[in-house]
Amino acid sequence: MLAFRLGFLDISWLDLLDIGLVALLIYQIYNLVRGSVASRVFVGYLLVYLAYLLVKALGLNLMTTILEYFISVGALALIIIFQHEIRRFLLLIGKSTNLTNSRFFRRWLLRNNTERTETHTPLKPILDTCKALGAEFSGGLLVLQKNDGLEKFAQSGELIDADVTKSLLLAIFSQYSPLHDGAVIIGDGRIRAARCILPVSEDDELPPSLGFRHRAALGMSEATDAAVIAISEESGRLALAINGELFTNLSLPDLESRLERYLREPGR
């Protein structure tokens, strides 16, 4: 095996590969938790681990034993602290390895998926509803299903199973409607349920000006691959949450193009 000497160390190409993979993993984890309180916990734990490696290399047995116990207990604490980030990380892996991302399956599904999306995700009544709600400063939260099943979230509200129409959506989000609180879930060309409860994002970096609807939209996009539209009751502005990202202050054409691009492409 090819190797070279660096000072008193013998380093092989496998060692370099190992170091590179670990550095990439740490970088990806830091990117995942960056901007949250968890990022500071991650950096602190990393510094403690580096200190452990240092005292172990120096032969400080007592400090090594103490830090070993701290790290073993700290690993369990990290799982609890980072449970939200771990879930996001596993979701990203699951989405990136989805079979529908492969070219073979994309070609096989493209025709049927395009026809199904156009039939099962009618964007025009949805966009017309967003325009009307924004003009009237009426809040709204619409979840557009893509691949992930949303039955659990639909069960948290009132099941409807009706055609997607502007008049029905406006009636649901009317301030006089008992269904206007919560989210409307749309899937397979039907309004599946209304007044649904969505998971709320724990992102600490969200601006204070964004209310509960936007946090719920972002949380739903972190937990599933659905596209979630939030209409602000205070400003009438449109926002779209996709794959854990929140796009705010969107114009109607911009919202339409983002939805078209996201929902029309299989496995994305």
N, C-alpha and C positions, 0 to 999 in steps of 0.2 A: 504494500500500500504506500502510495506517495506521501511523504511527510517532510517537514522542514523544521529546523530548530530556531526558536525565538527566545534568546537568552537561555534560561534554564528549562524552558518548556519545549516538548516535542509536539508539534501540531500537525495533524493530518488534514486532508481535504474533508473528511467526514466531520472533524471537529469544527471546521469553518462552516460547513452546512448546518450543523447542529446549532451553532451560535447564531447564524443568520435566521434560522427558523424560530428560535426563541425570541430574538429581537423583533421579528415580524409579528409574532403572537402578542408580545407585550405592547407593541405599537397599536395593533388592532384593538386590544382590550382598552387601552387608554383612549383611543378614538371613540369607543363605544360609551365610556363613562365620562368623557370630557364635558366640562360645563356643568356638572352636577356635584353635589356634596360627595357622592361616591368616588369621584376622581381624587379628592384629597385623601380619602381613606386608602385608596389603591396606592397612591404615591407613598403614603406613610408606611404601609405594609411592605412595599418594595424596599424602602430604606432599611427597615428592620431586618429583612431577609439578607440584604447586602451586608449589614453589620454582622449578622450571624455567620455568613461565609468568611468575613474578615477575621473574627475572633477564633473561628475554627481553624483557619489557616495559620494563625499565630500560636495556636496551642493553648488558648485560655479556656481550660476545661470547665470551670465553674460558670463563666459567662456563656459558654457554648451550651451547657445543660439548661440554663435558665431560658435562653432564647429558643432552644428546641421545644421546650414546653409551651412557650408563648406562641410559636409558629403553629404547632399542632392544634392548639385550642383556637388560634386565630383563623385557621383554615375553615373551621365550622362556622365561626362568626362571619367570615367573608361570604359564605354561601347564603346566610340569612340577610346580610347587608346588601349583597349584590343580586338578590333573587330577581328583581325587576330587570337588571341588566343581563343576567344569565338567560332569562326568558327571551329577551330581545335577541341575544346572540344566537340562541338555538332556533328562533324563528327565522332569522336571516339565513342560517345554514340550510334550514329546511326549504326556504323559498329558492335559494340559489341552486339547490340540487334537485329541484322539482323536475320530473320527467318532461314536463311540457316545455322546459327551457331548451331541450336538445333539438337540433335541426330536424332530425328524423321525425320526431313526434310533432314538431311545429308544422312541418309540411303536411303531415297526416291530419292534423286537427285544424289547420288554418281555414279551410273552406267551411267546415261545419261550425267552427267557433265563430267565424265572422257572421254567418247567417244567424246563429243562435244569439250572438250579442246584439245584432241589430233588432232581432225580434224580441229578445228577452230583456234588453236594457234600453227602453225608449227614452232617449235623452231630451227630446223636444218638450214634452210636458214637464219634465223635471226642471229644465232650464227656464221655462216660462213661469213655473212656480217660484223659482229662486228670484227671478226678476220682479214678480209681483210682491213677494214677501219683503224684498229689499226696499222697494219703493214705498211700502206701507210701514216700514220699520217694525215688522213682525218677525220675531225670532223663529228659527227653524233648524232642524237637524235631520239630515237625510243620509241613510247608509245604503250604498249601492254595492250589492254582493258581486264578487268576482268568482274565485274558486273555492275559498274556504266556506264551510257550512256555518250558518248563523242561527241555527235552530235554538241554541241555548239562549241567545240574546232575544230572539223573537218570543220565546216563552215567557220572558220577563215582562212583556207588555200585553196588549190586547190583539189577538189574532184577527186578521181582516180577510186576507186572500181576495183582493179585488184588482181590477184593471188599473193601470197607472194613468191617471188623468189629472189635469191641472185643477179642475173644479173639486175633485175629491181631496187632493193634497191641501188645497187652500182651506177646505172645510175642516180638515183635521187640525191644521195649525191656527185656525181662528181662535181668538182669545176667549170666545164663548164656548168652545168645544171642550168636552172633558178629556179629549185625547191630545190636546196641544202640548202638554208637558212631555218631555222625553223625546225619543227619536223614532222616525219612521224607517222601517227596514224594507228595502225593495230588492227582490231577487226573482230570477226566471220570468221577467216581464210582469210581475204582480207585486202589489203592495201586500207584503206578508203580515206586517204587524205595525202597531202604533203605540205610543207611550212606552217605548222600550227603554230599559236601563242599560247604559253603556259603561265600560270600565273607564275610569278617569286617569289621565296621565299624571305621573309623579315628577315630571320634568320641572326642576326648580328654576330653570332659565326662562320659562315662559313669561312674557311681560305681564305686569299686574292688570293692564287694561283688558286682557283677554279673560273672559268669564268662563263659567262652568261649561257652556256649550262647546267652546273651543278645546277645553281640556278633555271633554268627553270624546270629541272628534279625534283628537290626537291619540288618546288612549285606545280607541277602537282600531285605529290604523296601526298601532303598535302590536295589538293582539291578533289581528287578522289582516288579510290582504284586501279588505274592502276599501272603497273610496268613500270618504265621509265629507259631506258638505255642511258647513255651519253658516247660518245667516244671523248676523248680529242684530239684536233687538234695539240696541242703542243707536247704532250708526247705519244699519242696513247693509253693511259691507259683507262681501262673500269671502269665505275661506274654504280651503280644500286640504284635507289630511290624507296622505298616501304614504304607506310604508314608514310610519313614524316621523314624517316630515309635515309641517304645517305651512301652507302657502296662504298668506293673508292679503287683504285688499285687492282681490282679483276682479277684473272686469268680466262681464258675461262672456265675451268671445274668448278670453283667456281661460276661464273656467271650462268652457266647452272644449277647447283644444286639448287641455290637460286630461279631461275625462275621456275624450276620443282616443288620445294617444295611450292612455293607461288601460282602458277597458277593452279596446279593440285588439290589443296584442296578446296572444296566448302566452301564459306562463310568465308574464311580467308582473 
